[in-house]
Amino acid sequence: SYKTGLTRGNPSPAGQLQPQLRISTSTATAMLLTYRLLAALAITSVCYCESSADDPALLARAQELLNKINKEYGEWNYKVSVAAWNYASNITDENLAVQLNVSAQVADYIREVYKEVNAFPWRDISDFNIRRQFAELATPGSAALSPEKYRQYDEVVNKMQSTYSTAKVCQYKNQSNCNLALEPELTEILIHSRDPEELKYVWHAWRNASGRNVKQDFIKYVELSNEIARLNNYTDMAAFWMKEYEADDFPQQIEAIWQQIKPLYLELHAYVRGQLRRKYGESVVSKDGPIPAHLLGNMWAQTWNNIAEFTTPYPGKKLPDVTDAMVQQGYNETKIFRVAEDFFTSLNLSAMPETFWKNSILKKPEGVELICHASAWDFYDGKDFRIKQCTRINMEDLLTAHHEMGHIQYDLQYKNQPTVFKDGANPGFHEAVGDTIALSASTPEHLQEIGLLADASTDKEAVLNHLYLNSLDKVVFLPFAYMMDKWRWGVFQSKITPDNYNCEWWALAEEFQGIVPPVKRTEDDFDPGAKYHIVASVEYIRYFVSFVVQFQFHRSLCIEAGQYDPQNPQTKALSECNIYGSKEAGKLFKSMLELGSSRPWPDAMEKITGQRKMDASGLFEYFKPLMDWLKATNAKNNEIIGWENSKKTCDKKQET
């Protein structure tokens, strides 16, 4: 999912002061596009205390300047959002030209603001709110490039996105039909096919059509990205991206959290590998090696929920998948989003404005090339909020709708903040809002109360099936999200160079995910470019952060709703909590959401959780019954925990 805007940010995917896109991690919706503006904030050391010692005349001048810039930023954000939306929803050369033109105008404006802000003595002011706004405006971001290089940056990212979004492959065993797109055709094959050869073909063909064709553009993109970072006084783009988390030891924090989570992932990996081996045979899936990536139901093996049907712990207990009920009850795309809206309003949060229903694209239009990745858009006028999603009528997209609407809810709650603060407390927080709601929305209890599930059984076997299904999304995703940006950090830091881009990608995938490609890879291939966020220049560690903090949020909201008591094992388990209808939980959530980015993220987290640090304790509480079951089952089945290094799966020598 995504958001548009000219705030707090990375250079946008197309390098412009653009809609600050938020990308959904859902498999089917494959993450969005659009652009993150480019007002890069330099959070310099700021006083976290309010002060009355400032010169009143200087404060008045500062506020006057900020009022002017915030108004202009809102106007430019609107122009940028309209141009980006028009291109994302209708990929034509004409729309691209308009977008590039608006982007160039915005870059000129940002350069002028940069001069104006840095000529003003704002560093002499101690008032926290004023100083933080100026700090957010004090670097030019990608506008620091010369106009010519800025256009090059813009064009190279747009070119990569276009290659990805328009890539098509031929049908397996019918090479005369070569019009299969990632969404929906290839995604549907990966979900439903159980033919290893067909899955291998689709996996390989997609990478040939997408990633292989963008490597040279990506090399140029890396060069220009690092130039942007240096012009903003950062060593490289990895450091520039990480500044949004306002912690010098951010990579170390992420590594520590991964080490907390790793034992659970290893048990889950061992169990799934055993189930795949029993289905496909040891000639396809080994007892002690990595899992072939094409068998896991997802183009990038980032979630495995599409293979739950034949790997679930208790096959006799129906998984809480309500797709059939949705179809039988005549759900359409609008109905899916109305159900999501109902959850938010039940918490006494905001309904979607009428413009949302008028302007959103909730169904893939016929005969139009568009960026199908689910995305949420704020047009920064306080009235226009939209979602673009090629929605399918299934449970996965029902939960994706909750995720995307979570972005819009966050936008609505902070819409009265100054424009520079119209953003999440950090990028991961924006991703976590809708997912926190989806943790309740996916419970059997809630699915029953909205008429989609006949039996909300809470016996041990049904609960374990529900936890297992969620783990194939929430736990499996974490090593993928980590390795994605660990690879890019290495690229930006020149530790990973163009002559080993692909082999290092697969080395990290094997190390963290325990997967291997189904066919031999070389440096002629560029498999990172087969993932949207790579070609769209969207940092990905936000999703790792989101998948951790959403469980911290969920735990606190469940306690507030009276649904969970960690001190009383006789109450509901955390995984069974459903906050639907709790005005108390809604009030607590709102207290954090309405802050936007006006406070450092630990302040926002403390509002809702009482904690100031990210940790995986909430996730572990949620999945503890599953962890206990996995350990016992793997021991009983003599499953090997972990994996032996595979034989060479990537050759650094290019094909001749």
C-alpha positions in Angstrom: 0.0 0.0 0.0 1.0 3.6 -0.3 0.5 7.2 0.3 1.2 10.2 -1.7 2.9 13.3 -0.5 5.6 15.7 -0.2 6.6 14.9 3.3 9.3 13.2 5.4 10.8 11.2 2.8 12.9 9.2 0.6 13.3 10.2 -3.0 10.1 9.0 -4.6 10.2 5.9 -6.8 10.5 8.3 -9.6 12.6 10.7 -7.8 10.0 13.4 -7.4 8.3 15.1 -4.7 5.6 12.5 -5.1 3.0 10.6 -3.5 4.7 8.9 -0.8 3.6 5.4 -1.6 2.9 2.8 0.9 3.1 -0.7 -0.4 1.0 -3.5 0.7 2.7 -6.8 1.5 -0.2 -8.9 0.3 0.8 -11.5 -2.2 -2.1 -11.0 -4.5 -1.9 -7.3 -4.5 1.9 -7.4 -4.8 2.5 -4.0 -3.4 1.9 -0.8 -4.8 3.5 1.9 -6.6 3.6 5.6 -6.5 5.8 8.0 -5.3 7.1 9.3 -2.1 7.8 12.9 -2.3 11.1 14.1 -1.9 11.2 16.5 0.9 13.9 14.7 2.7 14.0 15.5 6.3 17.2 15.9 8.2 16.3 15.2 11.7 19.1 17.1 13.4 19.5 17.1 17.1 16.4 18.7 18.5 15.4 19.7 22.0 12.5 17.3 23.0 11.3 19.8 25.5 9.1 22.8 25.0 10.6 26.2 25.7 9.4 29.7 26.3 12.8 31.3 26.1 12.6 32.0 22.4 12.4 35.5 21.1 8.7 36.2 20.4 9.5 38.2 17.2 11.6 35.3 15.9 8.9 32.8 16.7 6.3 34.8 14.9 8.5 35.1 11.8 9.2 31.3 12.0 5.5 30.5 12.2 4.7 32.8 9.4 7.3 31.1 7.1 6.1 27.7 8.1 2.5 28.6 7.4 3.4 29.7 3.9 5.5 26.6 3.2 2.9 24.2 4.6 0.3 25.8 2.4 2.5 25.6 -0.7 3.5 22.0 0.1 -0.1 21.0 0.3 -0.8 22.5 -3.1 2.3 20.9 -4.7 1.4 17.6 -3.1 -2.0 17.7 -4.7 -0.5 18.4 -8.2 2.0 15.7 -7.7 -0.6 13.2 -6.5 -2.9 13.9 -9.5 -0.1 13.4 -12.0 1.1 10.3 -10.3 -2.4 8.8 -10.0 -3.1 9.5 -13.7 0.0 7.7 -14.7 -0.3 4.8 -12.3 -3.9 4.2 -13.3 -3.3 4.6 -17.1 0.3 3.9 -18.2 0.7 6.0 -21.3 3.6 8.1 -22.7 1.4 11.2 -22.5 0.6 10.7 -18.8 4.3 9.9 -18.1 5.3 13.2 -19.8 2.9 15.1 -17.6 4.2 13.4 -14.5 7.8 14.1 -15.4 7.0 17.8 -16.1 5.3 18.2 -12.7 8.2 16.4 -11.1 10.6 18.9 -12.6 8.5 21.8 -11.4 8.4 20.4 -7.9 12.2 20.0 -7.9 12.6 23.6 -8.7 10.3 24.6 -5.9 12.1 22.3 -3.4 15.4 23.9 -4.3 13.9 27.4 -3.5 12.4 26.2 -0.2 15.8 24.6 0.8 17.5 28.0 0.3 14.7 29.8 2.1 14.7 27.5 5.1 18.5 27.3 5.5 18.7 31.1 5.3 16.4 31.4 8.2 17.9 31.2 11.8 15.6 28.3 12.8 18.5 26.6 14.6 18.4 29.4 17.2 14.8 28.3 18.1 14.2 25.7 20.9 10.5 25.3 20.5 10.1 21.6 19.6 7.2 21.8 17.2 8.7 24.7 15.1 12.2 23.2 15.1 11.0 19.8 14.0 9.1 21.2 11.1 12.2 23.2 9.9 14.4 20.1 10.4 12.0 18.2 8.1 12.4 20.9 5.4 16.1 21.4 5.8 17.5 19.1 3.1 16.6 19.1 -0.6 16.4 15.3 -1.1 16.6 14.3 -4.8 16.2 17.9 -5.8 19.8 18.4 -4.8 20.7 16.8 -8.2 21.2 19.1 -11.1 18.1 19.5 -13.3 19.6 17.2 -15.9 20.5 14.4 -13.5 17.2 14.8 -11.7 15.5 14.1 -15.0 17.7 11.1 -15.6 16.9 9.7 -12.1 13.2 10.3 -12.7 13.3 8.6 -16.1 15.3 5.6 -15.1 13.0 4.7 -12.2 9.9 5.2 -14.4 11.4 3.0 -17.1 12.1 0.2 -14.6 8.5 0.5 -13.3 7.1 0.4 -16.8 9.1 -2.7 -17.7 7.8 -4.4 -14.6 4.2 -3.3 -14.9 3.8 -4.2 -18.6 5.8 -7.5 -18.5 3.9 -10.5 -20.1 4.8 -14.1 -20.4 3.5 -17.0 -22.6 1.2 -19.7 -21.3 2.7 -23.0 -20.2 2.3 -25.5 -23.0 0.6 -22.9 -25.2 3.3 -20.5 -26.5 0.8 -18.8 -28.9 -0.9 -17.1 -25.9 1.7 -14.6 -24.6 -0.5 -12.2 -22.7 -0.2 -13.5 -19.2 0.4 -10.6 -16.6 1.6 -10.9 -13.1 -1.9 -9.8 -11.9 -4.0 -11.8 -12.1 -2.9 -14.7 -14.3 0.6 -15.6 -13.0 -0.5 -15.0 -9.4 -3.5 -17.3 -9.8 -1.3 -20.1 -11.3 1.0 -19.9 -8.3 -1.9 -20.1 -5.9 -3.7 -23.0 -7.5 -1.3 -25.1 -9.6 0.3 -28.2 -7.9 2.3 -29.2 -11.0 6.0 -28.5 -10.1 7.0 -28.1 -13.8 4.3 -25.5 -14.5 5.2 -23.6 -11.3 8.9 -23.7 -12.4 8.0 -22.4 -15.8 6.0 -19.5 -14.5 8.7 -18.6 -11.9 11.4 -18.6 -14.6 9.3 -16.8 -17.3 8.4 -13.9 -15.0 12.0 -13.2 -14.2 13.0 -13.4 -17.8 10.3 -10.9 -18.7 10.9 -8.5 -15.8 14.1 -8.5 -13.8 16.4 -9.5 -16.7 15.5 -6.4 -18.6 16.2 -3.8 -16.0 19.7 -4.5 -14.7 21.5 -1.7 -16.6 18.8 0.8 -15.5 19.2 -0.4 -11.9 23.0 0.2 -12.0 22.4 3.8 -13.2 19.7 4.2 -10.5 22.1 3.1 -7.8 24.7 5.6 -9.0 22.3 8.5 -9.0 20.7 7.4 -5.6 24.1 7.5 -3.9 24.8 10.9 -5.4 21.5 12.2 -3.9 22.5 10.8 -0.5 26.0 12.5 -0.7 24.5 15.8 -1.7 22.3 15.5 1.4 25.3 14.8 3.6 24.8 11.1 3.9 27.4 8.5 3.0 25.0 6.5 0.7 21.3 5.9 0.1 21.2 3.2 2.7 22.0 5.8 5.4 19.6 8.2 3.8 16.7 5.7 4.0 17.5 4.8 7.6 17.3 8.3 8.8 13.6 8.1 9.0 13.9 5.7 11.9 15.8 8.3 13.9 18.2 5.7 15.5 21.9 5.4 14.9 21.9 1.7 15.7 18.8 0.9 13.6 20.5 -2.0 11.7 21.6 -3.5 15.0 18.0 -3.2 16.3 16.6 -5.0 13.3 19.2 -7.8 13.6 18.4 -8.2 17.3 14.7 -8.5 16.6 15.4 -11.1 13.8 17.4 -13.2 16.2 14.4 -13.2 18.5 12.1 -14.4 15.7 14.5 -16.8 14.0 13.8 -19.9 16.3 10.1 -19.7 15.4 10.8 -19.3 11.7 13.2 -22.3 11.7 10.6 -24.6 13.3 8.0 -23.4 10.7 10.4 -23.9 7.8 11.2 -27.4 9.0 7.5 -28.3 9.3 6.6 -26.9 5.8 9.5 -28.5 4.2 8.4 -31.9 5.6 4.9 -31.4 4.3 6.2 -30.4 0.8 8.4 -33.4 0.8 5.5 -35.7 1.6 3.5 -34.2 -1.3 6.2 -33.9 -4.0 8.7 -36.5 -3.0 12.3 -36.3 -1.8 13.5 -36.0 -5.4 11.9 -32.5 -5.5 12.2 -31.4 -1.8 15.1 -32.7 0.3 15.0 -33.6 3.9 17.7 -31.2 5.0 18.2 -28.6 2.3 16.6 -25.3 1.4 13.1 -25.3 -0.1 12.7 -24.8 -3.9 11.2 -21.3 -4.1 8.6 -22.1 -6.8 6.6 -24.5 -4.6 5.6 -22.0 -1.9 2.5 -20.4 -3.6 4.0 -16.9 -4.1 6.2 -15.4 -6.8 8.8 -14.3 -4.3 8.2 -16.9 -1.6 7.5 -14.0 0.7 4.3 -15.6 2.1 3.3 -19.2 2.0 -0.4 -19.0 2.9 -1.4 -20.3 -0.5 -0.1 -23.8 0.3 -2.0 -24.0 3.6 -4.7 -26.3 2.2 -2.3 -29.3 2.1 0.1 -28.4 4.8 -2.3 -27.4 7.6 -1.8 -29.2 11.0 -5.3 -30.6 11.2 -6.8 -31.2 7.7 -10.1 -32.4 9.2 -10.7 -28.9 10.7 -11.7 -26.4 8.0 -9.4 -23.4 7.7 -11.1 -20.1 8.3 -11.0 -19.2 4.6 -14.3 -17.5 3.7 -13.7 -17.1 0.0 -16.5 -19.5 -1.0 -18.9 -17.7 1.4 -18.0 -14.3 -0.1 -18.7 -15.6 -3.6 -22.0 -17.3 -2.6 -23.2 -14.1 -0.8 -22.5 -12.0 -3.9 -19.6 -9.9 -2.6 -18.2 -7.5 -5.1 -15.3 -5.1 -4.9 -17.3 -2.3 -3.2 -18.8 -4.7 -0.7 -15.3 -5.8 0.4 -14.3 -2.2 1.1 -17.6 -1.4 2.9 -16.9 -4.4 5.2 -13.5 -3.0 5.9 -14.9 0.5 6.6 -17.4 -1.0 9.0 -14.6 -2.3 11.2 -13.1 1.2 11.5 -16.4 2.9 12.2 -17.2 0.3 14.9 -14.2 1.6 16.8 -15.6 5.2 16.5 -12.9 6.0 13.9 -13.7 7.8 10.6 -15.8 6.6 7.7 -14.5 7.0 4.2 -15.4 10.4 2.6 -17.7 10.4 -0.4 -14.8 11.3 -2.7 -13.2 8.0 -1.7 -16.0 6.0 -3.2 -16.2 8.3 -6.3 -12.5 8.4 -7.2 -11.0 5.1 -6.0 -10.2 2.2 -8.5 -11.3 -1.0 -6.7 -11.5 -3.2 -9.8 -9.1 -3.8 -12.6 -10.4 -1.9 -15.7 -10.6 -3.5 -19.1 -8.2 -2.5 -21.8 -6.0 -0.2 -19.6 -2.4 -0.8 -18.6 -2.1 0.2 -15.0 0.0 -0.4 -12.0 -2.0 -3.1 -10.3 -0.3 -3.1 -6.9 -2.6 -2.1 -4.1 -2.0 1.5 -3.0 -3.5 4.1 -0.7 -3.4 7.8 -1.7 -3.6 11.0 0.2 -4.1 14.1 -2.0 -3.3 16.4 0.8 -6.3 18.7 0.5 -8.1 17.1 3.5 -10.9 15.8 1.2 -9.5 13.5 -1.5 -8.3 10.0 -0.4 -8.2 7.0 -2.7 -7.3 3.4 -3.0 -6.2 1.7 -6.2 -6.5 -2.1 -6.0 -7.2 -4.8 -8.6 -9.4 -6.5 -6.1 -10.3 -10.2 -6.4 -13.3 -11.7 -4.5 -11.4 -13.8 -1.9 -10.4 -13.7 1.8 -6.9 -12.5 1.0 -8.1 -9.4 -0.7 -10.7 -8.8 2.0 -7.8 -8.5 4.5 -5.8 -6.5 2.0 -8.7 -4.0 1.9 -8.4 -3.6 5.7 -4.7 -3.0 5.3 -5.1 -0.3 2.6 -8.0 1.3 4.4 -5.7 1.5 7.5 -3.5 3.9 5.5 -6.4 6.1 4.7 -7.6 6.0 8.3 -4.1 7.2 9.4 -4.3 10.0 6.8 -7.8 11.0 8.0 -6.7 11.1 11.6 -3.7 13.4 11.0 -5.2 15.5 8.3 -5.2 18.6 10.6 -1.5 18.5 11.2 0.8 20.8 9.2 1.6 19.3 5.8 5.2 18.4 6.8 3.7 16.2 9.6 1.1 14.5 7.5 2.9 11.1 7.6 3.3 8.1 9.9 5.5 8.3 12.9 7.9 6.1 10.9 7.3 4.2 7.6 6.6 1.0 9.5 3.8 2.5 11.5 1.9 3.5 8.4 2.0 -0.2 7.3 1.0 -1.5 10.7 -2.3 0.3 11.1 -4.4 -1.7 8.8 -2.6 -4.9 9.6 -3.4 -4.4 13.3 -7.1 -4.2 12.4 -6.7 -7.3 10.2 -5.5 -9.4 13.1 -8.9 -8.9 14.6 -10.8 -9.0 11.3 -9.3 -12.4 10.4 -10.4 -14.1 13.6 -13.1 -16.8 13.3 -15.2 -14.9 15.8 -15.3 -11.7 13.6 -15.8 -13.7 10.4 -18.8 -15.3 12.1 -20.2 -12.0 13.4 -20.2 -10.6 9.8 -21.9 -13.7 8.5 -19.1 -15.2 6.5 -18.3 -18.2 8.8 -20.9 -20.6 10.2 -18.7 -22.1 12.9 -16.3 -20.0 14.9 -15.0 -23.1 16.8 -12.2 -22.3 19.3 -11.2 -25.9 20.1 -7.4 -26.5 20.2 -7.2 -27.9 16.7 -9.2 -25.1 15.1 -7.1 -22.5 16.9 -3.8 -24.1 15.8 -5.0 -24.1 12.2 -5.8 -20.4 12.4 -2.5 -19.6 14.0 -0.7 -21.7 11.3 -2.5 -19.9 8.5 -1.5 -16.5 10.0 2.1 -17.6 10.5 2.5 -18.4 6.8 2.0 -14.7 6.3 3.2 -12.9 9.5 6.2 -15.0 10.3 7.3 -16.2 6.9 7.4 -12.7 5.6 10.0 -11.4 8.1 13.2 -13.0 6.7 12.2 -11.9 3.2 11.6 -8.3 4.2 15.0 -8.3 6.1 17.0 -9.8 3.2 15.4 -7.5 0.7 16.9 -4.4 2.3 20.0 -6.1 3.6 20.8 -6.7 -0.1 20.0 -3.1 -1.0 22.0 -1.7 1.9 24.9 -3.8 0.6 24.4 -2.5 -2.9 24.3 1.2 -1.9 27.3 0.7 0.3 29.2 -0.9 -2.6 29.7 -4.1 -0.7 27.6 -5.8 -3.4 28.7 -4.8 -6.9 27.0 -5.3 -10.3 29.1 -8.3 -11.1 27.6 -10.2 -8.2 24.2 -8.6 -7.8 22.2 -11.8 -8.5 24.4 -14.4 -6.7 24.5 -12.2 -3.6 20.7 -12.0 -3.8 20.4 -15.8 -3.7 23.1 -16.2 -1.1 21.0 -13.9 1.2 17.7 -15.7 0.3 19.2 -19.0 1.2 20.8 -17.7 4.4 17.6 -16.0 5.7 14.7 -17.7 4.0 16.1 -21.1 3.5 15.0 -21.2 -0.2 16.8 -21.8 -3.5 15.8 -21.0 -7.1 14.3 -23.9 -9.1 16.7 -23.3 -12.0 20.3 -22.3 -12.3 20.9 -18.5 -12.0 23.7 -16.4 -13.4 24.7 -12.8 -13.5 22.8 -12.4 -16.8 19.7 -12.7 -14.6 18.6 -9.9 -12.3 16.1 -11.5 -10.0 15.9 -8.6 -7.5 14.3 -6.6 -10.4 11.4 -9.1 -10.6 10.2 -7.5 -7.3 8.2 -4.3 -7.5 9.8 -2.5 -4.6 13.2 -2.9 -6.1 12.4 -1.2 -9.4 10.1 1.4 -7.8 12.7 2.5 -5.2 10.6 1.8 -2.2 12.6 0.9 0.9 11.3 -2.4 2.4 12.4 -2.6 6.0 9.2 -0.7 6.8 7.4 -3.9 6.4 9.6 -5.8 8.8 9.0 -3.0 11.3 5.3 -3.1 10.6 5.1 -6.9 11.1 6.7 -6.5 14.5 5.0 -3.4 15.9 1.5 -4.5 14.8 1.6 -7.2 17.4 2.7 -4.7 20.1 -0.3 -2.5 19.0 -2.7 -5.5 18.9 -1.7 -6.6 22.4 -2.3 -3.1 23.8 -5.6 -2.6 22.0 -6.8 -6.0 23.1 -6.0 -5.2 26.8 -7.8 -1.8 26.4 -10.8 -3.6 24.9 -11.0 -6.0 27.8 -10.4 -8.9 25.4 -7.0 -10.0 26.7 -5.2 -10.2 30.1 -1.6 -11.4 29.9 -1.7 -12.2 33.6 -4.7 -14.4 33.4 -4.4 -17.6 31.3 -8.1 -18.3 31.7 -9.0 -15.3 29.4 -8.9 -15.3 25.6 -5.5 -16.0 23.9 -4.1 -13.0 22.1 -4.7 -14.7 18.8 -8.4 -15.0 19.6 -8.8 -11.3 20.5 -11.3 -9.3 18.3 -11.5 -5.6 19.1 -14.5 -5.0 16.7 -16.9 -2.6 18.3 -14.6 -1.4 21.1 -14.8 2.4 21.4 -12.1 2.2 24.1 -9.6 0.5 21.8 -10.6 3.0 19.0 -9.9 6.0 21.3 -6.5 4.6 22.3 -5.6 4.0 18.6 -6.8 7.5 17.6 -4.5 9.1 20.2 -1.5 7.7 18.3 -2.8 8.1 14.8 -3.6 11.8 15.1 0.0 12.7 16.0 1.2 11.9 12.4 4.9 12.5 12.4 4.8 15.4 14.7 6.7 13.5 17.4 9.5 10.9 17.2 8.1 7.4 16.8 9.0 6.2 20.3 6.6 9.0 21.6 3.9 7.7 19.3 4.5 4.1 20.3 4.4 5.0 24.0 1.0 6.5 23.5 -0.5 3.2 22.6 1.7 0.6 24.2 3.6 2.2 27.1 6.8 1.0 25.4 9.4 3.1 23.6 11.2 0.2 21.8 10.3 -2.3 19.1 10.4 -5.9 20.3 9.0 -9.2 19.2 7.3 -10.1 22.5 3.8 -9.4 21.2 4.4 -11.6 18.2 5.7 -14.4 20.4 2.7 -14.2 22.7 0.4 -14.4 19.7 2.2 -17.5 18.2 3.3 -19.3 21.4 0.7 -22.1 21.1 1.9 -22.7 17.5 5.5 -22.7 18.5 4.9 -25.3 21.2 3.0 -27.5 18.7 5.7 -27.1 15.9 8.5 -28.1 18.3 6.7 -31.2 19.4 5.5 -32.2 15.9 9.0 -31.7 14.3 10.6 -33.7 17.0 8.0 -36.5 16.6 8.6 -36.5 12.8 12.4 -36.3 13.1 12.4 -33.1 11.0 15.8 -31.4 10.7 15.7 -27.8 12.0 17.6 -25.5 9.6 19.1 -26.4 6.3 22.4 -27.6 4.8 24.0 -25.2 2.3 22.9 -26.0 -1.2 25.2 -26.8 -4.1 25.9 -23.8 -6.2 22.7 -22.2 -7.4 24.1 -19.1 -9.0 27.1 -18.8 -11.3 28.9 -15.5 -11.3 30.0 -16.2 -14.8 27.6 -14.8 -17.3 26.2 -16.9 -20.1 28.2 -16.8 -23.4 
